[in-house]
Amino acid sequence: MRRVDVYRNLNRACWSVRENRRVVDHVDSIALYDVRFHVSEAARQRVLRLGQRAVMAWASGIVIDAPLQRSSERIKFDPFEGPDFMMGEWPVHEANLIHFDRHGRCWGVL
């Protein structure tokens, strides 16, 4: 069991996987469990101020091979809308299971 960070790589149109602060893989899709969401507010403010893209938000969890659950709901992050990952109108800070799909979307079961 390894805990990794996953974030959207906009340049490559895939998900980047970091382990111990180093990118170890680029994948089209991945699933994590025991997930915590992180946002660097300093990096978010820099993006808002400069308009340049940067890694400012990621999910950390344990890689798992699991199918997408029917009860999964969409989770989004938009630095221009606020400092949190959101599920509908509610901020999300952790989840039991997350799927990052090949279309750049994140689906979660809280």
C-alpha positions, -999 to 999 in steps of 0.1 A, spaced: 0 0 0 14 33 -11 1 68 -4 4 90 -34 -7 125 -46 -28 128 -77 -34 160 -97 -45 169 -132 -17 176 -156 -32 201 -180 -2 201 -203 -3 163 -209 -41 159 -205 -37 131 -179 -33 126 -142 1 130 -126 10 107 -97 35 119 -71 52 98 -45 75 115 -19 71 148 -38 84 132 -71 63 125 -101 64 87 -107 38 82 -133 13 98 -157 -20 79 -161 -53 82 -179 -73 70 -148 -67 60 -113 -86 51 -81 -77 60 -45 -91 52 -11 -87 69 23 -85 102 4 -76 137 16 -79 168 -6 -53 195 -4 -51 231 -17 -21 254 -14 -37 288 -7 -5 306 -15 -3 289 -49 -40 296 -56 -35 333 -48 -5 334 -71 -25 318 -99 -53 344 -93 -28 372 -93 -7 362 -123 -31 342 -143 -5 314 -148 -13 277 -142 4 259 -114 -1 228 -93 -21 241 -64 -46 213 -56 -43 175 -53 -58 145 -36 -37 121 -15 -47 85 -9 -38 49 -14 -39 34 -49 -66 8 -53 -80 -13 -82 -118 -7 -78 -146 -1 -102 -165 32 -103 -193 30 -77 -229 38 -87 -232 61 -57 -202 82 -68 -208 119 -72 -188 145 -91 -161 164 -73 -147 196 -88 -120 222 -80 -119 256 -96 -94 281 -81 -115 310 -94 -146 298 -75 -130 292 -41 -103 274 -21 -121 240 -17 -128 209 -37 -166 209 -41 -193 182 -43 -223 201 -56 -226 231 -32 -206 214 -4 -168 216 3 -151 182 4 -119 176 25 -118 138 25 -135 108 9 -135 70 12 -131 63 -25 -122 85 -55 -120 77 -92 -101 100 -116 -114 92 -151 -97 96 -185 -119 126 -193 -103 147 -165 -132 142 -141 -132 132 -104 -159 110 -89 -161 103 -52 -179 83 -24 -178 101 9 
